[in-house]
Amino acid sequence: MIREVWPSSRDLTEDDLEQLYRYPADPRWMAVNFVSSTDGAITVEGRSGGLSTPADRIVYRLGNDLADVVLVGAGTAMAEGFEGMRPDAATADRRRRFGLAPIAPVAVVTTGRSLPADAPVITKAAVPTLVFTSAAAPPELRSAWAANGARVFVAGELAVSAEQVVSTLVAEGLGRIDCEGGPRLFGSLIEAGLVDEFRLTVAPFLVAGTSGRASLGAVVDPSGMELASVLTDGASVLLRYLAPRD
């Protein structure tokens, strides 16, 4: 059982969780999801799966189920073995009730080096994957992605522009965005001021080691976030933070 402890104190039903984690009616809403250990690690042996808990898997699924698109960096897509979304009956029903397309596509951001033409996120996806890259990516690689079924977008000259990625997704009718990392993609979204919501699961583990942090990139002035909810199942803590709105 997941219980809300702030701003109220109550046991939550599935409907309550759907309402907490649904995306607003804004034309663009960027929610970023991460899980970390209590000492701040975001991976175990290079993958986040070793940190995931039953409560984390519930909110992770809500993020997927209620989004128009799942946004991920190529390195994370390869490390985590992404193959695209494959809704079961419960997800299909949830997406139908919320007026969403049957399957959310995956959007992958890459410079080209970390996304091979036969990446499972392209070749095994149930709907075409959107690949965002820069003009500096080899033309033959861009052609190979497209030949394997991806929709390829050039979003920047030497590097991928986070602003162009997001504006293209909105133009495609995919404005409810569930970002699942990695750290450099998250850092670029922070730098561009595009993060509307940060969803963090603090898992009850100590890891130590050399695992990285949730975001990496240029140093920016600290930007305050507003605490929206705190949930727990008695082990994990599930936090939601919102960016202040004008």
Phi, psi and omega in degrees: 000130175263134183238136172277131178246348174202136009278350175239180176234110184196152171282142187252134173273172176300320179297319177301316180295320177299320181290325178292321188258004176291158180271141178296173181279004179304148177296338177218128176217118182256110175253128181251132184244132174216153168240140177222157172286170179294338177260015168095002179286142178251355177215159169234119184054041174084000182228150180278344186301329180292347179259346186292143181237169179305317180293319178299320181294330177294311183285329175300315180294321177300320178301316176295309189297326188260007182260157170282328186207148176253119183257133184208148173284152184298319180300318178292318179302319180286316182295322183270356179070037180301135176231015182090170182278139178226085187297137169271186184298321182293317178294318179301318179294318180297315180294324177296316181296330181264010175070032183257159175300152183304323182228129176279127175287162173259136173249124184247132177256128184209147169280346182116326186293329189255008181233096178293159182299330182259026179303136180304328180295342176262307190283337183252005182287142180285334174232156185304132175280142176265121179252122177253124181219185179252168178295342180282346178294140182304130180304324180293328178288319176301318179295323180292320175302312182296320180298332179270007171111356182279155167263122189252130180236132173268118185233067181131161182272289181267334180223161179282130179271119178300321179299317180291323177302309185292317180296325177292318178299317179298316180297332178277002182080023183241057188276343177268101194249126176255103181267129182242031176089189006275194187301322181288323175296314178301316179299320180292326177291321176297312181301323181275358180069035186255000183272118178266330186211137176241123180248116185235126170261125173261110185269148187279062180224149167251131189240321187056222179070204186239021180302144181281182180263173186292328181226143178224147178152202181296147176287130178237161174298135180306131181248120183292147175237154180253128179293127183255322178198154175228121179238159175206152171252014182096354179228299177275155173243128184248115185248142172234128177239141177244143173288140178301141180257143177293000000 
